[in-house]
Amino acid sequence: MSLIGEVKDVIYSNPLNGYSVVEVVCDGAKYTAVGTFPPVHEGEILNMEGDWTTHKGYGKQFAVTNVKVSMPTSQDAMKKYLSSGLIKGLGESTAASIVNMYGTNSFEAMYHPIQLTKIKGISLKKATEFGVQFQKIKTMQEAIMFLQKFSVSINLALKIYKAYESSTETVIKHNPYKLVEDIDGVGFHTADKLAQEMGIAPDSDYRISAAVTHLLKEAVTQQGHTYLPFDSLVAGAKELLNYPEDLTDRIGSAITDLSFTGDVRIEELADHRAVALSRNYETEKSIARRMVRLLEECSDISTDADDDIKRFEDESGLILHGKQRDAVRNAVSHGVHIITGGPGTGKTTIIKAVIHVIKNLRLTFALCAPTGRAAKRLQEASGEDAKTIHRLLDIDFSGGRGRTTFGESKVAADVVIVDEVSMADEYVFNALIKSLEHGTRLILVGDKDQLPSVGAGNVLADLIACGRFGVTYLTEIYRQEKESSIVINAHAINNGRMFKTDNSSDDFFFRETNDPSEVLAIATEMCLTRLPKFLGMRPQDIQILCPMKKGIAGVNNLNKTVQDRINPAKPNGKEIRNGELVFREGDKVMQTVNNYQQEWSVIKDVRIEYGVGVYNGDVGYIERINNSNLEFTVRFDDDKVAVYSFSDIDQLTLSYAVSIHKSQGSEFDAAIIAVTNAPPMLLTRNLLYTAVTRAKKLVVLVGPSSVFERMVKNNYTANRYTLLQNMFLLGI
């Protein structure tokens, strides 16, 4: 059955899956149509197929199975369409003027800016802007309707259109597997489903190459590997392709072909062949070359560091011990030096002392860290200005809008100190060292026993293991930290000893329970009522950490449970749904990927500063959801405000609870660590050590003591495939 009608009103629309409730007018009568729609607007004509149904609450509805969108044809509908807010700057009076002059030819006039300039108040510039927006809207609708033929969700269709715009149909028809290569978040299975619907053969060369590319990209984004062994890659591709015949040789040929086209690099290592995406290979090669140059470019500094250290001790009242003194001497004397140690070993004191020496030498310096929280903590501890690495490199505001200048501009400092370097991925670290001037000294500070970075690479571990750079190891807990049970227990865990469970301290607590449901209940109650009363904090500022996402007491269920208590659904409340996740105004969220193009603004004193770049691990709150413009606004912890398109919602997740991996580099006044039984490779010593060291004032561990004991004894470290150390050995 078919129904043709004009859109009177869009009552509800979910931008992620396209499910909409639309009021349409057909032959003067109003009807309600429900189903999956592309973006539709008032005044448009819908040619719908479906069946009439009766909803017990809402009455008679037309359940749509297929829909085709056409532009309005009547003059009244054209006025509604043009003034609906779809075209920025075009309001009711301007829409009426256009239709009054051009009648049913108004849309033709929209394509020709000169025609619009005949209307009073429309300049050539404004007419051109109207025309460009109008054409983009029409092109987008056509692309989305084409993709909907192949069961592509509205959210994915919008992503695909963003990538290819007017070329969408051409690209998809030629090779739908190109989505795997071009669009972040689109994996092999999504492209494969689309290709099957288009009739592409299951042993197509395109399909085989896409499987290889997908596995390499997934290894980078999911496991942090920068390459995969050739044999492992072939085996993984065979499993992914699930083809009845043996494709071993053809997969090998596809890898070779991808190396010929420059998409991948094949490297012969001592005991296996490595296959890396070219981007990762070139990034690690760049790091190796530039780090060696930094080491060689710096001349020795002639200074009596001991005198400077003594003056620092006299002025600060702090006393440096042997290893700390060594660290300061080495840091100021060499082109590159690494300082590594756990909590309470004096890393911050060393940074303060290094800054003191640098100032006495009349040298300039810059302090930075991979995340906003780590940079803020560094600034508070040192008393000096500190920035994120991204912010340090994003320095051009001359045009009113910031732009990321990775590798283009230079950091004007004689010495650059990077704190929490263990969580810097290879892309960010490469961008930093490429931006250092000739002769700049680089001091890297971090904890080698933390989990590796969430992003690709294992920079700190590889730089230490290669043996090319000086390293000061800090192992002793110094006097000012000895009263902290968090610090004492963290070092016990790192050394394979069980933490104290007697709850005799005032900053480290343990709640024993073997029931996952009780872990969930205790963690939730601790976050929402007990710790806020005890500490005088908001529940939102208490962080729950978990080893796993799934399970009764995993990240996903804890987020839903806390969200339903702290920010429940409200009548007429604005929400965005992404699969099982629901986002509401006021929700605490975390950015899960680096988005180097995301624009933001921040108010500094009386001026507004603009920039680009929101990064993995940034935490904030949803301030506003705008259903009309399909946008939502997030205010991050550093007061940056970013406006996102609904299609970008999959870049964020709820963050009342986060995985321990995602917490790296962050520090929380209070943390609740919720643990249940899981496979040994997930419950490791360094995972627990990382979790405990995230807490500054108080930590509560909840779960079975037997599981925590196994974690402490489990020194398993997942192998991360990287080429950086090998490149130093080869002298690349």
N, C-alpha and C positions, 0 to 999 in steps of 0.2 A: 504494500500500500504506500502511496506517496502523498506528501503534503507540501505545498509551496506557500511560503508566507514571508512577510517582512518582519525583521527583528524590531520588536517594540521595546524590549528591555532584556538585559542579561541579568537574571535574578541571582545566579550563582555560577561561578566558573572556577574549577581547580586547574591552575595553569600547568601542573605537572603531568596529570593524566588526561586533561581535556574534558573531564566530566563536567557537564554544564546543565543548568536549568534556564531555559530561554523562553520568554514570552513572545509569541509571534501573532501577527494579524493576517488572517486569510479570509478574503471576501467579506471584510468588515467584522468578522468574529475573532475573538481572542482565544488562543490556545496555549497550553504549556507543553513544550517539547523538552525531553530529557535524553541524555546520552553523551557520547564523546563527540566534541566539536573542535574544529580549529578555532583560533581566536576570531570571534564574531563581534560585530558592533551594530549599534542602533542604525536602522535604515537599510541594512543589507538584506538581500533576498536569499532565502534558504530553500533549496530543493532537497527535501528530506524523504528518505525511505524508512519504513518501520511499521509498527502496529500500535493500535490504540490499547491502552491499559487503564486500569482503575487503581489508584493508590488510596489505601484506606484513610490516610490523613489528608491528602491533597486532591483527591478526586481524579477526574479524567485527565490523562496525559498521553502524549504521543511519544512512544519509546523509539528513539532514532537508532537505526543500524548503519545508515550511510547518509552523508550529507555533502552537498555541493554548494559553495558560497558564490553568489553573484553580486555585482555592484548594484546599488539602488538605481531605479529607473524613473521614479516619479520625482517631481521637483521638491515636494515636502520631504521625502525620504533622503534626497540628496543634501538638503539643508541640515537634517538631523545628523547625517553621517559626517559631513564636513565639520560640524560644530561639536562633535562628541568628545573632543579632547584628544582624538587620535593624532591630529596634526598640530604640533606645538605652535602656539601663537595665532591659531586660526579659531576665533570665537564665533558666537552666534551672529553678530552684526556683519562680520566679514563674510561668513558663509552665505547669509541672506543676500548680500551685495553681489557675490559671484553668481548665485543661482538666478537672481533677478535679471542680471545682464545676459547670461548665457543659457538659461533654461536647462533643457535636457542635454545640452552640449557642455554642461559645466565641467564634467570630468575630462573631456577633451581639452578644455582650457587649462586644466591643472597640469597637463603635460607640456604646455607652452607658456613659459613665464611671461613672455611679451604680452600675451592676451590678458594676463592678470593685472599687469601694470596699468591697464586702461581704467581700472577701478580706483577711485580716490582712496588714498591712504596705503596702497600696496606698492612699495618700491620694487625695483628690479631685484635687489638682494633678497627681500622678503619673498617675492614671487618665486625666485629660484629655490629658496629653502622649502617653500610649500610643495613645489613640483617634485623635488628630490624625495621628500618624505612620502608623498602620495605614491610615487613609483615604487619605493621600497616596500610599502605596505602591500601593494598589489602583488609584487614579486614574491614576498614572503608567504602570502596566502596561497599562491599557486604552488610554491614549493612544498608547503605543509600538506596541502591536499594531495599532491603527488605521493608524498611519503606515507600518508595515511592509508594508501592503497595496500601497503605492505606491513600493516600492523605496527607501525612506528609510533611510539608515544609522542604526545605533544611536546613534552620536555626535550626528548631526544631530537625531534624534528626541528625545534628552535635552535638547538646546538648545531645541528648539521647545516641549517640555513646560515647561521652566523659564520661558519667556516667557508662555505662555498657561495653563498648569496645567489646571484642569478645563474650560476653554473651548477646549482644543486642537482637538477634532473640529469644533466649531461654526465656529471661525475659518477652519480649513483648507477646510472644505466651502464656505463662503461666498466666500472669496477667498484662494487660496493665494499670490497675489502679495504679500499683506501681509507675508510673510516678508522680502521685500526691504527693506521700510521698517522693520520692527521688530527684526530679529535681525542683529547684527553678524556678518559673515563669510558670510552667506547672500546670494548674488548672484542675478542674473536667471536664469542657466542652471539653477540648482538649483530655483528656484521654477517655472520654465517646464516643466521635466520633470515635476514633480508635477502642474502644471495640465493638461498634455497627457494624463497618465494618468487625470485626472478628467474629461476630455472638454471642457475649456474652449476656446472658439473661438480660433484663432490671431490674429484681428483684434479680440479683446475689448478694450474700453476699459481694463479692469484690466491687461491685458498691455501695452498701449501706455504707460500711466502708470508701470507698474513698470519698463519699459525706461528711461524718462527718469530716474526716481529712482535706478535702479542706476548709470547713467552719471555722475550728479552725485556720488553717494556714492563711486564708484570714483575719480573725479577728485580728491576730497578725500583719500582714504586711500592711493591709489597714487602720485599725482603732486603732492599738496600744494596743488592749486588750490582756491580758495574759490568760484569760479564757472566756468562755461563760456560762451563766446559762443553766442548763440541758434542761429545757423546751424550751428555745429559740433555742437551738441547734437542738432539735428534730423537731421543727416547720420549721426551716430553711432547714433541710435535706429533709423533706417531700416536700417542695416547689421545691427544687433543683432537686429531683428525678423525680417529675412529673409523678408518677405512678398511674394508675387508682384505685388501691386498697389501703386501709389504711395500711401504713407500720409503724405506730407508735411503736408497740411492737418490731418489728424487728430492727428498728433504735435504740431503747433503749437497745436491746440485743447486737447490734453491738458496742455501746458505752461501755457496760460492758465488752465485749470481748476484746476491745482495752485496757481497764484498766488491764485486766488479762495478756495481752501480754506486758504491760509496756509502750505502746505507749501514753496513756493518764492517767491522775490522776483525780479522782473524790473526791471533798472535800465538806463536809457538812458545810454550812455556816448558819448564824442565820435564814435567811428566804428563802434560796434556795440552791440547789446543784450546785456546780461549776465544770465544766469540762475543764481541761487545758491539752495542750500538755505537755508531761513529761519534755521536755527541759525547758519550761517556769516555770513549777512548781518547779523544782529543782533549777533553777536560783534564783527565789525569796526566796526560803528557804535558799539558800546559803547566799544571801544578809542579810537576817534577822539575821542569826546566827553570821555572821562575824561582822556586825555592833554592835551587843550587846557585842561581845568580845572586839572590839576596845574601846568601852566605859568603859569596866571593866578593861582592861589591863593597862591603863595609871594611874600612880600615880599623885597626885597634884603637880604642880610646885610652888616652893616657891620663889616668886619674887615680887618686888614692881612695878607692871605694870605702876602705875602712874608716877614714876620717868622715866621709859623708854619712856612713851608717851611724857612726857615733853621734854626729849632730842630729840625725833623725831620731835616735833613741832619746837624746836629751830633750828635744822639742816635743816629742809625742808621748813620752813616758812609757813607750813600748820597748821591750828587750828582745833582740833577735838572737836566735840560737844558731849553732854551727851550720846546719843545712840551709837555714834561711839566709844567712850571710853569703854562703856559696851561691845561692840562687840569685841574690842581688848582684854580686860581682859578675857572674856569668851573663846575666841578662843584659847588663849595660855594656859588656865588653865585646859581644859577638853579634854578627849579622842576624843570626837566628838562634833563639834559645827556647827550650821547652821546660815548663815547671809543672809537675804533676803531683797530686796528693789528694787525700780524702778530706772530709769535713774536719775542721779544727786543727789542721796541720799548718795553718798560717799563710795560706795563699794570699788572702786579702792584705795582711800585714806586709808581705813581700811587695805586692803591687804598690802600696803606699810608700815603702822605702825606695823602690825603683823610681817612682815619680819624684821623690825628694832629690835623688841623685841627678836625675835628668834635668830638673830645674836648676840645680847648682851648676850644671854644665852648659846652661843657656841653650838647651835643646828643646825643640817643640815636640809635643806628643799628642796622640789620639787614643782614647779608650773606647772599646767596642765589645759587643757580645752578639751571639746569634739571635737572641729573642729580646722582645721588649722588656719582659720581666727581668731577665738576666742583666740587661743594660741598666735598668732602673736600680737594681740591687748593687751593681758595680758603682754607680754614681753615688748612691747613699753611703756605701762603705768607704769610698776613696775621697769623697768631698770634691771630686772633679767632674766635669761634664763627660758623660758617657752616652754613646748612641748604639743602636743596633747596627750591624754591618750594613744592612740594606740602607739604613738612614744615612750612614756615613758616606755611602756612595751615591745617594740620591741628592745631589747638591745644586741642581740647576733650577732656580725658581724665577729666572729673569722674565719668563713669559707669563708668569702668573700661575702656571701649572707645573708641578714638579714632574720630572721624567727620570727614570732610572738610567744611570750612566755607567753601568757595569763596563769596565775595561776601557772607557772613553776618557774620563777625567782622572786626575791624579789626586791622591790624598796628600795634602800639604802638611806632613809631619815628619820629624826626624826619627821618631820612635812610635810604633803602633803596638799597643797591648791588646790582645784578644783574650777575654775571659770565657770560661765555659766552652772552650773550643771543641770539646768532644762531641758536641751536638751540632756542629757546623757541617752541612753536607758539602759534597765536592763542588757543586755549582757556586754556592755562596763563597766558599773559601777561595776558589779560583778567581772569582770576581774581585775579591779583596786584594789578593797578592798581585794581580795584574794592574791594580790601581795604585800600587806603591811606587813612589819616586825612586830613582837611582840612589842607592846608598841608604835607604830607609832600613832601620833595624826593626825586627819583628820578634815580639815576645808572646809566646803562646802559653796560656795557663788553663789547666783543666784536670779532670780526674780520669785517668786511664781505665779505672775499674767501673766507670759508668757504662750503661748500655751505649752501643754506637748510635750515630745520628739516625733520626727517623728517615731522613732522605738518603740519597745514594752515597755510597762511599764509606770509608772508615778512616778518615783523615788523620786524626790524632794518633791512633794505633799504628798506622802505616808510617807516619813520620818518625815515631819512636823506633819502630822495628827496623827501619832501613839503615840505621846506624850512622847516618850522615850528619846528624845535628846533636848538639849538646843537650843533655837532659838532666835536670835536678829532680831527684825523687824525694818527696817529703813523706815521712812515715810516722813521725812522733806527734802525738796530740799535745799541744802546749797548754800552759797553765790556765789561760783565760777560757778554755773550752772544757776543762776537765769536769766541771760540775754538770754538764749537759748529758743526760742519759741518752738523748738522741744520738749525740756524737759517739759516746762510748759504745752503745749497742750497734751503731752502724759499723764501727771498726771491728767489733766482735764478729758480726755477720761476714764482713769482708775477709776475715781471717779464718772462717769456717767454724766459729763458735756460736752456740745458741744465745740469743739475747735473753735478758732477765725478764721473767714473767710474773714477778711478785707484786707488781704495781706499787712499789715503794717510792718511786720518784714522782715528781710533779709535772713531767713533760713526756713520759713514755708509758703507755698503758696497753694492756693485752686483755681481750675478752675471748674466752674459750667457748667454742660451740662447734659441733660436728654437723649441724643441720644447715644446709644452704638457705632454707627459708628464714632461719634465725639470723644468719649472717646478713641477709637482706634487711630484716626488721631492725637489727641492732645498728647497722650502718646508717639506715635511714633516720632512726630516732636520734642517734648521736649527732647527725648533721643538722637536723631540724630543730631539736629542742635542747638536748643536754649540753653540747659544746657551746652553742650560742649563749646559754645562760652562764656557763662556767667561764667563758672567755670574753663575754660582752661583745660578740661579733654577730654579723648577719649570717644566716645559713648559707647564702650565696657565696660567702667568702671562705667557707670550709670546703676543702676539696676531697672528694672520694676517689680513690685509686684502686684499680682492679687489674689482675693479670690478663683477664679474658673479656671479650665482648659479649659472648653468649653465655647462657646459663641463668639459673634463678638469681644468683648474686653477681651476674656479669654487668658490664658497663651498660648495655642496652636496657636491661630490666631495671637497674638502679636509676638510670636517667628517667625512665617513664614513671617509676614510683615516686621519686622526689618531685618531678615536674607536676604530677597530679596533686601533690600535697601543697607545693609552694606556689604553683602557677596553674591552677586547674582551668578547664574549659569554662567559658562564660557565655551566657546568652548573647548572641550577636557579636561574640568576640572574634577577632580576626586571626585566622590560622593559615599556615601553609603546610600541606601534606607532601611528604616525599617517601613513598613506600609506606613502611610502618611508622616512620618518624613524623611527629606533629610539632610544628614550630609555632609558638604564640608570642604576641607582643610581651616583652618582659623576660623572655627566656634567656638563660645563660648559654652561650654558644661558643664553639671553637672552630677556627679555620683549619681545614684538614689538608689543604694543598697550597703550594706557593702560587699566587696569582699576581704576576708582575705588571699586569695592565689595570688592575682594579684601582680606580681613582678614590681618593679620600680627601677630607679637609679637616683642619683642626684650628681652633681659635687660640691664638697666642697673643696675650695682652689684649690689644684692641684691633688686631688685624687677623684676617683669615689666611691661613697658609694651606697650599694645595700640594698634593703629591700623588704618587702611584705606588702600588705594591702592598698587598696584604699577604701574610706568610703563615705557613704551616705552624700551628701551635698558638697563634694569636687568639686571645679570649676576649669576649665582649658580650653585649646584651642587645637583643632585638628591640629597637626603640619604636619602630613603626612598620606596619604592613599596609601597603597601598594597593588595593585590589584593582583600582581603576587604571593605574599605570603599570601594573604587574611588576612592582618594585618593593623592596623592603630595605630598611635602614638599620645598620648595626653600629653601635658605639663601642669601640674597643677600650681596653684598660688604660691605654695612653691617651684617651680622649679623641683619637682619630675617628671620624665618622665616615662610613662608606655606604653608598647606595648601590644595592645589587639588583639585577634582574631576577625574576622568579626562576628563570631557567638555570641560575647559578646556585640554587639552594643546595645542590648536592656537594658544594664546596664546604659546607658547614655541617656540624653535628651538635647535638646537645652536649653540654659539658658540666653538668652537675657532678657527673662521674666521668672519668676519662681513663683510658688505658695507661699503665705505667710507662709504656714506650712513649706515649704522647706527652707525658709530663716532663720529659727530659729538659733540663735547662730552666725549668720553672721552679719557683720556691713559694711555698704557701705557709701562712702563719700556722694553720692546723690542717692535718691530713688524716683521713681515715683509710686504712688499707684493708680491703675486704677480699679474703682469699677462701676458695673452696678447692676441693680436689680436682686435679687436672693432669694431663700427661707430663712426664718429667721434663721434656724439652721446653715446656712453657713455664714451669716453676723452678727457676734457677736462682743461684746465690746472687748474681749481679743484678737480677731483676728486683729482688727484695732489697738489696743494698741501695739501688737507685731510688726505690720508693721511699725508704726511710729517710734518705738524705734530702728529699724534697721538702720535709717539714722543718720549720724554723722554730716554732714555739711549743708545738705539741703534736704528738702522733699517737693514733690508736690503731692497733692491729686487731682484726676480728677474724676468727676462723679456728680450725683445728690445730692444736699445738703440734700434732704429728705431721701435718702438711708443712708447717713452718720449719720444723726440724729437718724435713727432707729437703726443703729449699736451701737451708743453710749448708747442708752437706753436698748439694748438687752443684758442682763447679763446672757443669757443662756450658760451653759457650758456642752458640751457633756460628758455623763458619760463614764468613761474609766474603764472597768472591770479589776481589778488587785487583787492579793492575798497578796501582800507584807504587807499592813497594818494589815490584818487579822493574818498573821503569827507572827507579833510582839505581838498582843493581845493574841494569843494562846501560846506564849512563845516557839515557835519551834526553 
